[in-house]
Amino acid sequence: MWFSKSIEETLKEFDVNPSKGLSEKEAEARLQKYGPNKLQGKKKKTILQLFIAQLRDTLIYVLLGAVVITIFLEEYIDAVIILLVIIINAVLGVAQEVKAGKAIEALQKMSSPKALVKRNGEVKEINSEKGVPCDILILDAGRFIAADLRLIESANLQIEESVLTGESVPSDKNAKLVLENPQTPLGDIVNSAFMSTLVTYGRGTGVTVETGMKTEVGKIADIIDSVEEEPTPLQVRLDELGKTLGKLAIVICIIIFIIALIQGRDLAEMFLTAVSLAVASIPEGLAAIVAVVLSIGVTSMSKRNAIIRKLPAVETLGSVNIVCSIRPELLPRIK
């Protein structure tokens, strides 16, 4: 715990001169060892994977079953129409995910901060991704912090840490304090600064202690990344509808066959009739209509600068009444 060490102990352990910082050679070697100073996300899905994911729905399975049956009945026009509905639904979903992904990547590039570091005794500005442990960072008002730091100098330094703690008021920092309690909450660690937080007042200097996914915000990103996706209320209802329609189609077939047996009708003819009724009971246009309506909602929200990655999320957001947040340091206690 770097916040429980004094400035002298921290600098000695890192073996770095605060007036000179790292040399370019040392910085390059550490960059190779620790990797770029950025948050890692899940591997990006291909267009094909996104397309297949759009087909994993009970209602879509029922429609695909209807396609097979209509082809068997030689109703090729109906089969083509149902296939087009399935493809349109999948294409709209894929297009929205790709569009949202590009928008998020653009925002990440825009928000990628520059960092003022000391290298070879000179202050220079570098891309935050090239920051490494032991770097001496210079902090001033209006600058986002590029890594987790143990402060070594502070002058009226205030940092807005709402991204981590939820506190709307900037935190006062004091580099000289040593916090002996290892369980000190994140919001009370006044001798350190954290990645993605913003300097609102004063100035300071700090030595980089953690970068990338090992930072506090990186740990939060890792927790978020490991959470399994759950179906939205709309997806659950559509899934239930698909199962209901599938069962209904089977029941219709069974009833028609029983009637045919009782009346002594031609079983082959009654089979075709039963299958036709089963296909007719399936609302082929429902998937496309839902996708189009959700796309309209996404477009409306994008005009208000809200980025939606998945179409069904629009309906989920519409069901939200209260949004609760929790300080990251309390998560282990809740578990």
N, C-alpha and C positions, 0 to 999 in steps of 0.2 A: 504494500500500500504506500504509494509515493507521498500521499498527503501526510503520512505519519513520520516522514523523514524531513530533516532540516535541509535548507538550501545547500549547505556545504556537503552534507552526506549524499544528496542527490547528484551534485556535480562530480563528486569524487567517484561515485559508483558508475556513472556514465563516462568518466574520464574525458570530459570535454571542457574546453576553455570558453567561458561565456563571452569573452571579448573578441574571440576569433571565430568560434564556431567550428564546423567541420571543414575539411578540405574537400575539393571537388572529387578527388580520388576516393576519399573515405565515404562520401555521400553516394557515389556510384556503386561502391562495393556493398553498402547497406541496402541500397535500392534493389540490387540483385538478390540479396539475402532475404529481405523482408517482403519484397514485392511492392507494387504501386500502392499509394495511400488513397484507396478508394473502397467503397462498399461493394461487395460482391452479391449479385443476385442469382436467381435460378437460371439455368441454361435456357436460352431463348428457343421457343418452339418454332419449328418450320411451318410453312403455310399448309403443307399436307397434314401435319399433326393437328393444327388448329382446325382444319376442315373436318378431320375424323372426329375430333372432340365435339363438334357441333352435331354430329349424328348420333351421339350417345344419349339417346332420349327414348323413353318408351313409346311416345306418340310417333316418333320418327320410325321406330321399329314396326309399329302397326302399319304406317304408310308404306314402308318397304314391302311388308307382307301383302298389302293391297296391290302393289305393283306386280309382284309375282303372280298373284291370282288373276289380275286383269290380263296379263300376258297369256296365261294359260287359257283364259276365256276368249283370246284373240281380240280383246278390246284394246287395241294398240294405242289409239288416241287417248283414252283414259289413262293408260299406263304412262304415256309421255307427259301428260298434264300433271299427274301426281309426282313424277320424277322431277319436273320443273319446279314444283312447289318445294320439294325437299332441297333441291339445289339452291333455289333463291333464299330459303331460310338459312342454309349453311353459309352461303356467300355473304349475306348481310352480317351474320355473326362474325365471320372471319375478317371482313372489311373493317368492322368497328374495332376489333381487337388490334389489328395492324395499325389503324389510324391512331388509336389511343396510345399504343406502344411508341410510335414515332413522336407523338406529342410529349410523352413522358421523358423520352430520351433527349428531346430538345430542351426541356426544362432542366434536366440534369446537367446538360452541357452549359446552359446559361448560369446555373447556380454553382458551378464548379469554381470555388474561390481561388484567388491568387494568394500566395503567402510571402511575407517579408522574412527572409532568413539571413543569418550571418554565415557566410562562406569565405574562408581564407581571410577573415578579418574585415570583410566588406559586406554591407547590407545590399541584398539583391532580391528582386521579386521573381518567384518561380511559380510554376503550376503546382497546385496543392497535391496532385498525384505523385509528384516527385519528392515530397517530403519524407523524411526517414527518422527513425528514433535517434536521439542525441542532437537533432537539429535545434538551433537556438532561434526561436521565432520572436519577431517584434510585433507587438499588438498596439493598434491605435483605433480611435473611434470610427465606426462605420465598417469595420473589417470583420468578415467571418473567420472564425478560428479553424485552421486546417487540420488539427490533430489534438489529441489529449496532451495537456501540458502540466508540468509542475512549475508554477510561477517562481521566478527568481528575483523579479523586480515588479513593483506595482506603484502607481501614482494616481490616486483617486480613480482607480480602475473599477468600472462597473460593466457587467456582462449580462445580457438578456439570455436566459437559459430555459425559456418556456418549451422549446423543442424537446427537452429532456425531463424537466420537472413540472411543467404546466404552470409555473409561477409567472404571472404577467409583469411583475415588478423586477427590474434588473437587480442582480446580486452584487453586493460590494465585495471586492477581493482584497486580500492582504497576503502578500507572498511570505511575510516573515512568520506567520503563525504556523505552528506544528500541531496537528490534530492526532492525539494519541489513541482515541477510540477507533478501532478498526471497523466498527459498525456504523460509523458516521454516515448519515443519509447523503445522497448525491447533492441535494440542494444546499447542504450545510458545509460542503467542502470548499471553503473560501480561499484556500491557497493553491487551487488548481483551476484550469480552464479546459473546456471540453469541445471536441469537434462539432461543427455545425452551429455552435452558439455565436452570438453577435456582440461585439464590443460596442457599447453605447456611449461610454464616457471614459475619459482618462487615457492612460497608456500603461504598457507593461512589457515584460519580457519573460519568456518561459522556455524550458527545455522539453522537447518532445519525448514523452514516455511511452505512448502507444499510437499506432497508426492503423488505418484500414479497419478490418473487422474486429480488431482487438480493442477498439475504442468503445466508449459507453454507448454511442449511437450505433456503432457496429453490432454490439451485443443485442440491441433492440431490433435492428434489421434482421439479425439471425433468428430471433424468436418469431418475428413476423413471417419470415421466409419459410419457417418450419411448420407453420400452422396449416393444417389440411383444409382445403376448400370445402365448404358446405353448400348444398343446393339452396337457392333462394326460395322464398315462399311460392313464387310463381312457378318455378321449376318443379317444386314438390306437387303443386296442384295439377300441372300439366302431365306430370308423370302418373299421378293417380288417375287422371282422365284417360290417358293412354291405356293403362291396365284395365280400366272399366270398359273401354270400347273393345279391347281385345277379348275380354270375357263375354261381352254382349254378342260379338260376332260369332263366337263359339256356341253360345246358347241358341242363337238364331238357327245356325246350321243343324244343331241337334233337334230342335223343335220341328223344323221342316222335314227332316228325315223321319221323325216319328209319325208326323202327319202322312207322309208318303207311304210308309209301311201300313198304316191303318187303312188308308184309302186304296192301297194296291196300285199306286201310280208307278211310272217308270222312274227307277232310282237315279239313273244317269241324268235325266232331265231335271229331277228335283234337286240333285246335287248342284247343278249349274244355277238353279233358281236360288238355292240357299246361299251359295257363294256370292251371287249378285247382290242379294239383300245385305249380306255381311259387309261387302265393300261399300254399298250405299250408306250404311250406318256410320261410316268413318268420315269425319269432316276434313277433307283433303286441304281445304284452304285455311284451316285454323292456324297451322304453324306459320304460314306466310303472313297472315293477318297480324298475328302476335309480333312477329319480327318487324313488320313495317311500322306498327304502332309504337313499339319500343324504340325504333330508329328515329321516329319523329320526336320522342321524348329526349333521346340523346342529343339530337340536333338542337333542340330548344335549350338544353342545359349547356351545350358548348358555346352558345351565344352569350351565356352568363359566365364564361371562363371556367366551367366545371367539366373536367375530363372524366368520362365513363369508359372503363375498359371493356366490361361485359354488358351486353344488352339487358339481361334480366336484373342487373343491379339497379336499373332505373326504378323498377317496381319495388325493390327492397327499400330504396331510399325514401320512396313515397310512404312506406309503412313505419318509418322511424318517428318516434315521438320525443324520446330523450336520448341524448348522447352523453355517455359517461367516460371519463378519462381517469387514469391511475398513474401515480408516480412509479417509474420503472423500478426503483429500489424496493418497492413493496411487493413486486411479483414473486420473489422466492418465498416470502412469508405466506402468500396466498396458496401457493402450490403445496 
